[in-house]
Amino acid sequence: MAILVQKFGGTSVANAEKIRRAAQRALQAHKEGYQVVVVASARGKQTDHLIADAKELNDAPPRREMDMLLATGEIQTVSLFAIALWDMGQKAISFTGQQAGFMTDDAHSKARIERLEVGRVRGMLDEGHIVIVAGFQGINAVGDITTLGRGGSDTSAVALAAALGAERCDIYTDVDGIYTTDPRIYTKAVKMEQISYDEILEMANLGAGVMHGRSIEFGKKYNVPIYVRSSLNDNPGTLITHEVPHMENILVSGATIQRNLAKITLLGVDNKPGNAATIFAHLASKRVSVNDIIQTEVSAEKANLSFTVAHSDLDVARQAITDIRSQVHCSSVAVRDDLAEVSVVGVGMQSHYGVAEKMFTALAHKQINIDSITTSEIRISCLVNLEQAETALIAVCDAFELDKPAAERQV
Amino acid sequence: MAILVQKFGGTSVANAEKIRRAAQRALQAHKEGYQVVVVASARGKQTDHLIADAKELNDAPPRREMDMLLATGEIQTVSLFAIALWDMGQKAISFTGQQAGFMTDDAHSKARIERLEVGRVRGMLDEGHIVIVAGFQGINAVGDITTLGRGGSDTSAVALAAALGAERCDIYTDVDGIYTTDPRIYTKAVKMEQISYDEILEMANLGAGVMHGRSIEFGKKYNVPIYVRSSLNDNPGTLITHEVPHMENILVSGATIQRNLAKITLLGVDNKPGNAATIFAHLASKRVSVNDIIQTEVSAEKANLSFTVAHSDLDVARQAITDIRSQVHCSSVAVRDDLAEVSVVGVGMQSHYGVAEKMFTALAHKQINIDSITTSEIRISCLVNLEQAETALIAVCDAFELDKPAAERQV
């Protein structure tokens, strides 16, 4: 019998009415002949409330205890979900992360799944139960509760789908799929029918917040089709799969904007092997997450080295550079915190020329200055002035016709 | 190093301020040289809220799922408790019932502790932690979460104290000890310094709600001194121990009142062996909890059989008797639901005459009619009219001088 994993986020189970509606979806799939596994998050703002409760007692609560505390949010949802299903006459059983077999490492608050023992889940499915699993959590080797960090419930769901060989993992959320770009800025944005893991990974990393990168990586690695759809209606959503042939005809699948970026430039650094490594190793040791890196050779001896970081990391990054400056003989440091990054993403651009040119032309037409450019195989990103960023995104979306379904585009 | 177990009830950990105050008590005991284990209940009304959440989804939620749901309340308290202790600079670790080693049977919502594996608790104590354990919960053989039912956190605490060989188990609550009787009725009631397990067991069963009988039975069986005291102040509380010699000088330790009682009388039942067994086996099969039983012989062939039940069980009990009536040749059935039971309890009465006489005289002076009388070795109970019950309790308390500390009484 085919297995379907359904994941419901916090807004989709925020109250009794919503839990009942989500339970109806699980029941429907069960009636259609699927063995159904539900993964659920904490209800509504529960996690925020628990964090506030902890902060009232301790500004820096220990991570082990936070994991113990926060894991209760998901456990409450899944037991209530099972209770709702029994009321509908459906056999159901809820599991904590531990009971569902999620064995993780010791990294409290951002644990990685090491092993998933699905024997008990499978047994309950075979007995005709709908199985409801608390997302976001597992246990480590000594039996302490761990949590998987941001996007953790999505990761739980995709991992379960992989381990069970599920036909698909449905992610129910409060948006009805993934759009070509942020509709709050580009109102003509359209929903994508399908997108590849690689594209959505680039978009996730660039700040398109629908799904966290880790769960997509899991889906890609274990070949789990992920279907992002709304819990509020039955509109078709967006299917995330491996690249399929027709995708290559689409030049650009989506565009993103990433604000709150700062660029730090080290001017006149000694142009010799190992200097970049020294700098970024030091930043990593301070837990600064570096986005893009751009190095330009000024002369045979000197280079300028730039990188971008989130605003939240700027102070730490600036201090880190101050520490290391003399060691790499940097003559001066420049910081800009008024930049944003506009990017286009598409597997099609690997085999097409002219994407970069089309993007730059669109920006030039709007008198938008490009501070710097970075690219990957399926992405082109431009740093622009923050106050021009939305105009830039709209111009790029128009240029690549992101207001039309992929099949109808002329570019 | 001596071990102290401290148990904090829901009202004693209802908010951040109260958790901090409770944590200070644990820290104080640790500074005094104890290894400290804390057992905590769910915060304030959390359990009630969770029950309401479940009932919104299902009138009869399955017990396994309710246990899963309710257990989160205690887990939240203990992680927050540990977080508060770390803020005070104290090493602390919280445990679920499972992590603390509570292995129970399968009886969801009223599980019994089968085994307590305290290795990890002991290890953490030896490393200098204060260990905070979620009360009320354990797991069964397949790893499902169970709860221990009413008074479960007290039972968890006393069981841990027994397994760890603790010097004492302190029960922090919102009253400052156990009183000779209910001070809301007999305003002159005084706090008892000390009381025996047997006496408090009788009083608990008679409706004096300070502690649940199961935890006292545990304390008695494993010889754990239990100290009931207030979490709001440092007043001395009441110590529950095995009977000590001076207790025998106290005729009556306390008095209780039990309202909401109904008495069912089967008139003219065949006076032959096995009839009572038939009746009470049938009542038990309907899950009716019978309090007192009184049988009187009417003739060689016929007897009247009375028993009392809580009002909440009356309908079921009445139906059960209707079912079985003809089988025992009962000529008619009388029901009174306007009765209350007033009792006196004391280990001293075992070796003293005149306690019953003193009680009956006190009631007679107030023109209180006694419907029926039952006794045990350390208890005398009288059923009286409900509207005279408070007057009866006051009369009895005055007669046995329950407004005075035990040492000062003349009776």
Interface residues (C-beta under 8 A of the other chain):
Chain A: A16 I19 R20 L50 D53 A54 E56 L57 N58 D59 P61 P62 R64 E65 M66 M68 L69 A71 T72 I75 Q76 V78 S79 L80 A82 I83 A84 W86 D87 I93 S94 T96 Q98 Q99 R120 G143 D144 I145
Chain B: A16 I19 R20 L50 D53 A54 E56 L57 N58 D59 P61 P62 R64 E65 M66 M68 L69 A71 T72 I75 Q76 V78 S79 L80 A82 I83 A84 W86 D87 A92 I93 S94 T96 Q98 Q99 R120 G143 D144 I145
